[in-house]
Amino acid sequence: MSRNPFLALVLVILSTATMLWAQTPQVVAIRRGHVFNSNSGQMLNNQVVLNEGEKISEVGATDRVEIPSGAQVIDLSRATVLPGLVDGHTHVFSSLPAAARVTTSTEV
């Protein structure tokens, strides 16, 4: 049976790929100068936001949030940010000619 070694090799490759895929998500720490808290309506200063994979795991003052070792750090300390804000008004495709689009500006 010459297929058994081939099948075993395929299973080893698949199990290795599964283990690599299931690794813990990368942690990204974003140092932010100002964060708008939409729940309280307050502007908070010197904040850190931790993202684990695609989710925000923690938001807090720089002296309270511990940045894990090995985390990627992005410095936005001179910026104002809104965690979780999604731009819902995005034009992905602009394949229509100018005459077919609704606009308030003058286009050629």
C-alpha positions as CSV (number, residue, x, y, z in Angstrom):
1,M,0.0,0.0,0.0
2,S,1.9,3.0,-1.3
3,R,-0.8,5.5,-0.3
4,N,-0.4,5.1,3.5
5,P,3.0,7.0,3.7
6,F,1.5,9.7,1.5
7,L,-1.6,9.9,3.7
8,A,0.5,10.1,6.8
9,L,2.6,12.9,5.3
10,V,-0.6,14.9,4.4
11,L,-1.9,14.4,8.0
12,V,1.3,15.6,9.5
13,I,1.3,18.7,7.3
14,L,-2.3,19.5,8.1
15,S,-1.8,19.1,11.8
16,T,1.3,21.3,11.8
17,A,-0.6,23.9,9.8
18,T,-3.5,23.8,12.3
19,M,-1.2,24.3,15.3
20,L,0.5,27.3,13.6
21,W,-2.9,28.8,12.7
22,A,-4.2,28.4,16.3
23,Q,-1.4,30.4,17.9
24,T,-2.3,33.2,20.1
25,P,-3.2,36.5,18.4
26,Q,-0.6,39.3,18.3
27,V,-1.0,42.0,21.0
28,V,-0.8,45.6,19.8
29,A,-0.5,48.4,22.3
30,I,-1.5,51.8,21.0
31,R,-0.4,54.8,23.1
32,R,-2.9,57.5,22.6
33,G,-2.8,61.1,23.7
34,H,-6.5,61.7,23.9
35,V,-9.3,59.2,23.8
36,F,-13.0,60.2,23.5
37,N,-15.1,58.0,25.8
38,S,-18.5,57.9,24.0
39,N,-20.2,56.3,27.1
40,S,-19.3,59.1,29.5
41,G,-18.8,61.9,26.9
42,Q,-15.4,62.7,28.4
43,M,-12.1,63.2,26.7
44,L,-9.4,61.1,28.5
45,N,-5.7,61.9,28.4
46,N,-2.6,59.7,28.2
47,Q,-4.4,56.4,27.4
48,V,-3.3,53.0,26.2
49,V,-5.5,50.7,24.1
50,L,-4.5,47.0,23.9
51,N,-5.7,45.0,20.9
52,E,-5.5,41.2,20.9
53,G,-6.1,40.0,17.4
54,E,-9.1,41.8,16.1
55,K,-10.6,42.8,19.5
56,I,-9.9,45.6,21.9
57,S,-9.0,43.9,25.2
58,E,-8.3,46.8,27.5
59,V,-8.4,50.6,27.5
60,G,-7.0,52.7,30.4
61,A,-4.5,55.2,31.7
62,T,-0.9,54.6,30.8
63,D,0.0,54.0,34.5
64,R,-2.7,51.3,34.9
65,V,-2.5,49.3,31.7
66,E,0.4,46.9,31.6
67,I,1.8,46.5,28.0
68,P,2.8,42.8,27.6
69,S,6.4,42.1,26.6
70,G,6.7,41.4,22.9
71,A,3.7,43.6,22.1
72,Q,3.9,45.8,19.1
73,V,3.7,49.4,20.3
74,I,2.2,52.2,18.1
75,D,2.8,55.7,19.4
76,L,-0.2,58.0,18.7
77,S,0.4,60.1,21.8
78,R,-0.1,63.3,19.9
79,A,-3.4,62.1,18.3
80,T,-7.1,62.0,19.4
81,V,-8.7,58.7,18.7
82,L,-12.1,57.0,19.0
83,P,-11.6,53.3,19.9
84,G,-13.9,51.0,17.8
85,L,-15.1,53.7,15.5
86,V,-15.9,52.3,12.1
87,D,-16.1,54.5,9.0
88,G,-19.5,53.4,7.6
89,H,-19.5,55.9,4.8
90,T,-16.8,54.5,2.5
91,H,-16.8,54.4,-1.3
92,V,-15.1,51.2,-2.2
93,F,-15.8,51.4,-5.9
94,S,-15.9,54.4,-8.1
95,S,-16.5,52.8,-11.5
96,L,-19.5,55.0,-12.4
97,P,-18.8,57.9,-14.7
98,A,-19.2,61.4,-13.2
99,A,-22.5,62.0,-15.0
100,A,-24.0,58.9,-13.3
101,R,-23.0,59.9,-9.8
102,V,-24.8,62.2,-7.4
103,T,-22.5,65.0,-6.4
104,T,-22.5,68.4,-4.9
105,S,-19.2,69.5,-6.5
106,T,-18.4,70.4,-10.0
107,E,-16.7,67.4,-11.8
108,V,-15.2,67.3,-15.2
